[in-house]
């Protein structure tokens, strides 16, 4: 896989999308992707922070049942000399 300058790659474990709240509802892929799309122009650390914040709000204190790992990579453009 080749990332073009400005492109990002976001990898995550199933513990992110399968996280549950106190009602037993799943966080889900659609909600995860929605947060990413809403923040797509932000720096990569900000995107991860937004996902973590939204996931915490969703869980509302429910315990984690699995790991929740997110890895984000963005290829930055080369600077001209």
C-alpha positions in Angstrom: 0.0 0.0 0.0 1.3 3.4 -0.9 0.0 6.6 0.8 0.0 9.7 -1.2 1.0 13.0 0.6 -1.8 14.1 2.8 -3.4 10.6 3.0 -4.0 8.9 6.3 -4.3 5.3 7.4 -6.2 4.5 10.6 -6.1 1.0 12.1 -8.1 -0.1 15.1 -8.9 -3.2 17.1 -12.4 -4.6 17.3 -12.5 -3.4 20.9 -13.2 0.1 19.6 -16.3 -0.7 17.5 -17.5 -3.4 19.9 -17.2 -1.3 23.0 -20.6 -1.3 24.9 -22.4 1.2 27.0 -24.4 0.5 30.1 -27.4 -0.5 28.0 -25.4 -3.2 26.1 -25.3 -1.2 22.9 -22.3 -1.4 20.6 -20.3 1.8 19.7 -20.3 0.5 16.1 -18.4 1.1 12.9 -20.8 3.8 11.7 -20.3 6.0 14.7 -16.6 5.4 14.6 -16.4 6.4 10.9 -18.7 9.4 11.5 -16.3 10.8 14.1 -13.4 10.3 11.7 -15.2 12.0 8.8 -16.3 14.9 11.0 -12.6 15.5 11.8 -10.9 14.5 8.6 -9.2 17.9 8.1 -7.7 18.0 11.6 -4.3 16.8 12.5 -4.0 13.0 13.2 -3.6 13.4 17.0 -6.8 15.5 17.1 -8.7 12.8 15.2 -7.6 10.1 17.7 -8.5 12.4 20.6 -12.0 13.0 19.2 -12.6 9.3 18.8 -11.4 8.6 22.3 -13.6 11.4 23.7 -16.7 10.2 21.8 -16.0 6.6 22.8 -15.8 7.7 26.5 -19.0 9.7 26.2 -20.7 6.7 24.6 -19.5 4.2 27.3 -20.7 6.6 30.0 -18.7 4.7 32.6 -19.3 1.2 31.4 -16.3 -1.0 31.9 -14.0 -1.9 29.0 -14.5 -5.5 27.8 -11.6 -5.6 25.3 -8.6 -3.5 24.3 -9.3 -0.3 22.4 -6.3 0.4 20.2 -6.1 3.0 17.5 -3.1 3.6 15.3 -3.1 6.5 12.9 -0.5 7.4 10.3 -0.5 10.4 7.9 1.9 11.0 5.1 3.0 14.6 5.1 4.1 16.3 1.9 7.8 16.8 1.3 8.8 20.4 1.7 10.4 22.1 -1.3 14.0 23.2 -1.0 
